[in-house]
Amino acid sequence: MAATMTALQKRAHRKARNNTAMDMNLVALIDVFTILIFFLLSSAAGVETLVSPKAVDLPLAMAEKEPRQTVLLVVAGDDIIVDGRRVASVKDVMATPDDTIPALKAELDVLATRKAVRAENKAEQQAVTIMADKQMPYALLRKVMFTCARANFADVSFAVRRRDA
């Protein structure tokens, strides 16, 4: 049958065969990508790590629990930092005979007044994670913990590096 067609008919046949448009349903494709992005974002949020400053040499421990999202108190070098904000100097704190650190207590009091967005996060709001050098003097640690307790941050955790068993 193809041999009996004229050249003009063959050309029209090829044009009709090559001119078939293919419709793509982009809505389904967008749905798939949306689900994929949502899955990737939700699975990546499951890993909790604390970024340790270079000035802090964390102690090793056989920690089983993963870190929680709490107020982060860092004692690095000569600074006491709460959630990224410098509140006191280690030198000034060690020079005072009092166990309470006024600047730290004031900052923790401000953080304690924050509203919890969800009810289950309210209990974690009064928790603090202390990230300090393993060579930190006990007198300084006692002052920091005493101040946290005075500011009603009784749930104290320490940041450590996980020791490989």
C-alpha positions as YAML, in Angstrom:
chain: A
units: angstrom
residues:
- id: 1
  name: MET
  ca: [0.00, 0.00, 0.00]
- id: 2
  name: ALA
  ca: [2.90, 2.36, 0.73]
- id: 3
  name: ALA
  ca: [4.24, 1.85, -2.80]
- id: 4
  name: THR
  ca: [0.97, 2.94, -4.40]
- id: 5
  name: MET
  ca: [0.97, 6.30, -2.59]
- id: 6
  name: THR
  ca: [2.16, 9.34, -4.48]
- id: 7
  name: ALA
  ca: [4.97, 11.50, -3.14]
- id: 8
  name: LEU
  ca: [2.48, 14.16, -2.08]
- id: 9
  name: GLN
  ca: [0.41, 11.59, -0.18]
- id: 10
  name: LYS
  ca: [3.54, 10.19, 1.51]
- id: 11
  name: ARG
  ca: [4.53, 13.68, 2.60]
- id: 12
  name: ALA
  ca: [1.06, 14.39, 4.00]
- id: 13
  name: HIS
  ca: [1.11, 11.04, 5.80]
- id: 14
  name: ARG
  ca: [4.52, 11.76, 7.41]
- id: 15
  name: LYS
  ca: [3.38, 15.25, 8.43]
- id: 16
  name: ALA
  ca: [0.23, 13.88, 10.03]
- id: 17
  name: ARG
  ca: [2.22, 11.15, 11.82]
- id: 18
  name: ASN
  ca: [4.88, 13.59, 13.19]
- id: 19
  name: ASN
  ca: [2.38, 16.29, 14.12]
- id: 20
  name: THR
  ca: [0.67, 14.35, 16.88]
- id: 21
  name: ALA
  ca: [0.91, 16.52, 20.01]
- id: 22
  name: MET
  ca: [1.42, 14.82, 23.33]
- id: 23
  name: ASP
  ca: [-0.41, 16.38, 26.25]
- id: 24
  name: MET
  ca: [1.29, 16.19, 29.64]
- id: 25
  name: ASN
  ca: [-0.63, 16.45, 32.85]
- id: 26
  name: LEU
  ca: [1.55, 18.84, 34.86]
- id: 27
  name: VAL
  ca: [-0.78, 18.89, 37.86]
- id: 28
  name: ALA
  ca: [0.11, 15.30, 38.73]
- id: 29
  name: LEU
  ca: [3.80, 16.05, 38.26]
- id: 30
  name: ILE
  ca: [3.62, 19.08, 40.55]
- id: 31
  name: ASP
  ca: [1.80, 16.99, 43.17]
- id: 32
  name: VAL
  ca: [4.55, 14.38, 43.08]
- id: 33
  name: PHE
  ca: [7.29, 17.01, 43.52]
- id: 34
  name: THR
  ca: [5.38, 18.69, 46.35]
- id: 35
  name: ILE
  ca: [5.09, 15.40, 48.22]
- id: 36
  name: LEU
  ca: [8.76, 14.65, 47.58]
- id: 37
  name: ILE
  ca: [9.89, 18.05, 48.94]
- id: 38
  name: PHE
  ca: [7.63, 17.70, 51.98]
- id: 39
  name: PHE
  ca: [9.04, 14.23, 52.70]
- id: 40
  name: LEU
  ca: [12.65, 15.40, 52.37]
- id: 41
  name: LEU
  ca: [12.12, 18.40, 54.63]
- id: 42
  name: SER
  ca: [10.31, 16.41, 57.30]
- id: 43
  name: SER
  ca: [12.88, 13.61, 57.35]
- id: 44
  name: ALA
  ca: [15.81, 16.04, 57.52]
- id: 45
  name: ALA
  ca: [14.32, 17.76, 60.57]
- id: 46
  name: GLY
  ca: [14.53, 14.55, 62.60]
- id: 47
  name: VAL
  ca: [18.27, 14.86, 63.18]
- id: 48
  name: GLU
  ca: [19.19, 17.10, 66.09]
- id: 49
  name: THR
  ca: [22.77, 18.25, 66.48]
- id: 50
  name: LEU
  ca: [24.28, 21.11, 68.37]
- id: 51
  name: VAL
  ca: [26.88, 23.25, 66.69]
- id: 52
  name: SER
  ca: [29.88, 23.43, 68.97]
- id: 53
  name: PRO
  ca: [32.08, 26.54, 68.86]
- id: 54
  name: LYS
  ca: [35.78, 25.92, 68.26]
- id: 55
  name: ALA
  ca: [36.63, 27.39, 71.67]
- id: 56
  name: VAL
  ca: [34.67, 24.64, 73.43]
- id: 57
  name: ASP
  ca: [36.21, 21.18, 73.80]
- id: 58
  name: LEU
  ca: [33.23, 19.06, 74.82]
- id: 59
  name: PRO
  ca: [33.73, 16.08, 77.13]
- id: 60
  name: LEU
  ca: [33.23, 12.55, 75.83]
- id: 61
  name: ALA
  ca: [30.31, 10.48, 77.12]
- id: 62
  name: MET
  ca: [28.26, 7.41, 76.32]
- id: 63
  name: ALA
  ca: [25.16, 9.51, 75.64]
- id: 64
  name: GLU
  ca: [22.05, 7.64, 74.57]
- id: 65
  name: LYS
  ca: [19.61, 10.55, 74.25]
- id: 66
  name: GLU
  ca: [19.47, 12.85, 71.27]
- id: 67
  name: PRO
  ca: [19.67, 16.61, 71.99]
- id: 68
  name: ARG
  ca: [16.42, 18.53, 72.36]
- id: 69
  name: GLN
  ca: [15.61, 22.04, 71.22]
- id: 70
  name: THR
  ca: [16.17, 24.03, 74.43]
- id: 71
  name: VAL
  ca: [17.80, 27.26, 75.51]
- id: 72
  name: LEU
  ca: [21.49, 26.89, 74.68]
- id: 73
  name: LEU
  ca: [23.95, 28.32, 77.22]
- id: 74
  name: VAL
  ca: [27.54, 28.32, 75.95]
- id: 75
  name: VAL
  ca: [30.59, 29.01, 78.10]
- id: 76
  name: ALA
  ca: [33.27, 29.62, 75.47]
- id: 77
  name: GLY
  ca: [36.62, 31.18, 76.21]
- id: 78
  name: ASP
  ca: [35.92, 34.31, 78.26]
- id: 79
  name: ASP
  ca: [32.23, 34.68, 77.37]
- id: 80
  name: ILE
  ca: [28.92, 33.32, 78.61]
- id: 81
  name: ILE
  ca: [26.51, 33.22, 75.66]
- id: 82
  name: VAL
  ca: [22.77, 32.47, 75.82]
- id: 83
  name: ASP
  ca: [21.10, 31.60, 72.50]
- id: 84
  name: GLY
  ca: [23.79, 33.43, 70.53]
- id: 85
  name: ARG
  ca: [23.82, 36.57, 72.70]
- id: 86
  name: ARG
  ca: [26.79, 37.39, 74.97]
- id: 87
  name: VAL
  ca: [25.51, 38.08, 78.49]
- id: 88
  name: ALA
  ca: [28.55, 38.01, 80.78]
- id: 89
  name: SER
  ca: [32.30, 37.66, 81.00]
- id: 90
  name: VAL
  ca: [33.81, 34.63, 82.74]
- id: 91
  name: LYS
  ca: [36.45, 36.83, 84.35]
- id: 92
  name: ASP
  ca: [33.81, 39.14, 85.89]
- id: 93
  name: VAL
  ca: [31.70, 36.19, 87.07]
- id: 94
  name: MET
  ca: [34.64, 34.51, 88.77]
- id: 95
  name: ALA
  ca: [35.60, 37.79, 90.48]
- id: 96
  name: THR
  ca: [32.22, 38.13, 92.22]
- id: 97
  name: PRO
  ca: [31.71, 36.17, 95.47]
- id: 98
  name: ASP
  ca: [27.97, 35.75, 94.86]
- id: 99
  name: ASP
  ca: [26.71, 32.50, 93.31]
- id: 100
  name: THR
  ca: [24.08, 34.25, 91.16]
- id: 101
  name: ILE
  ca: [25.12, 35.77, 87.83]
- id: 102
  name: PRO
  ca: [22.77, 38.80, 87.47]
- id: 103
  name: ALA
  ca: [23.14, 39.26, 83.70]
- id: 104
  name: LEU
  ca: [22.54, 35.56, 83.06]
- id: 105
  name: LYS
  ca: [19.50, 35.49, 85.37]
- id: 106
  name: ALA
  ca: [18.04, 38.55, 83.61]
- id: 107
  name: GLU
  ca: [18.47, 36.93, 80.19]
- id: 108
  name: LEU
  ca: [16.96, 33.63, 81.36]
- id: 109
  name: ASP
  ca: [14.03, 35.52, 82.92]
- id: 110
  name: VAL
  ca: [13.37, 37.17, 79.55]
- id: 111
  name: LEU
  ca: [13.55, 33.80, 77.77]
- id: 112
  name: ALA
  ca: [11.21, 32.25, 80.35]
- id: 113
  name: THR
  ca: [8.49, 34.77, 79.46]
- id: 114
  name: ARG
  ca: [8.36, 33.62, 75.84]
- id: 115
  name: LYS
  ca: [5.03, 32.12, 74.88]
- id: 116
  name: ALA
  ca: [5.03, 28.48, 73.84]
- id: 117
  name: VAL
  ca: [3.39, 28.04, 70.45]
- id: 118
  name: ARG
  ca: [2.25, 24.49, 71.14]
- id: 119
  name: ALA
  ca: [1.17, 23.07, 74.49]
- id: 120
  name: GLU
  ca: [3.59, 20.12, 74.36]
- id: 121
  name: ASN
  ca: [6.55, 22.53, 73.99]
- id: 122
  name: LYS
  ca: [5.67, 24.39, 77.17]
- id: 123
  name: ALA
  ca: [7.40, 21.83, 79.40]
- id: 124
  name: GLU
  ca: [10.58, 22.04, 77.33]
- id: 125
  name: GLN
  ca: [10.61, 25.80, 77.60]
- id: 126
  name: GLN
  ca: [12.12, 25.68, 81.10]
- id: 127
  name: ALA
  ca: [15.00, 23.46, 79.98]
- id: 128
  name: VAL
  ca: [18.55, 24.61, 79.31]
- id: 129
  name: THR
  ca: [21.49, 22.88, 77.65]
- id: 130
  name: ILE
  ca: [24.92, 23.90, 78.93]
- id: 131
  name: MET
  ca: [27.73, 23.63, 76.41]
- id: 132
  name: ALA
  ca: [31.02, 24.14, 78.20]
- id: 133
  name: ASP
  ca: [34.64, 23.15, 77.88]
- id: 134
  name: LYS
  ca: [35.65, 19.97, 79.69]
- id: 135
  name: GLN
  ca: [38.30, 22.02, 81.56]
- id: 136
  name: MET
  ca: [35.70, 24.48, 82.93]
- id: 137
  name: PRO
  ca: [36.28, 25.18, 86.65]
- id: 138
  name: TYR
  ca: [33.71, 23.68, 88.97]
- id: 139
  name: ALA
  ca: [33.17, 27.04, 90.74]
- id: 140
  name: LEU
  ca: [32.02, 28.56, 87.43]
- id: 141
  name: LEU
  ca: [29.80, 25.57, 86.64]
- id: 142
  name: ARG
  ca: [28.22, 25.83, 90.10]
- id: 143
  name: LYS
  ca: [27.46, 29.54, 89.56]
- id: 144
  name: VAL
  ca: [25.94, 28.89, 86.13]
- id: 145
  name: MET
  ca: [23.77, 26.03, 87.40]
- id: 146
  name: PHE
  ca: [22.73, 27.98, 90.51]
- id: 147
  name: THR
  ca: [21.66, 30.92, 88.34]
- id: 148
  name: CYS
  ca: [19.70, 28.61, 86.02]
- id: 149
  name: ALA
  ca: [17.89, 27.12, 89.01]
- id: 150
  name: ARG
  ca: [17.07, 30.61, 90.37]
- id: 151
  name: ALA
  ca: [15.55, 31.49, 86.96]
- id: 152
  name: ASN
  ca: [13.34, 28.34, 87.13]
- id: 153
  name: PHE
  ca: [15.36, 26.48, 84.50]
- id: 154
  name: ALA
  ca: [15.58, 23.28, 86.54]
- id: 155
  name: ASP
  ca: [15.89, 20.86, 83.61]
- id: 156
  name: VAL
  ca: [19.62, 21.14, 82.89]
- id: 157
  name: SER
  ca: [21.37, 19.09, 80.21]
- id: 158
  name: PHE
  ca: [25.03, 19.06, 79.26]
- id: 159
  name: ALA
  ca: [26.26, 18.93, 75.69]
- id: 160
  name: VAL
  ca: [28.79, 16.15, 75.13]
- id: 161
  name: ARG
  ca: [30.50, 14.40, 72.26]
- id: 162
  name: ARG
  ca: [29.37, 10.82, 71.77]
- id: 163
  name: ARG
  ca: [32.14, 8.35, 72.49]
- id: 164
  name: ASP
  ca: [32.28, 5.46, 70.05]
- id: 165
  name: ALA
  ca: [31.86, 2.20, 71.93]
...
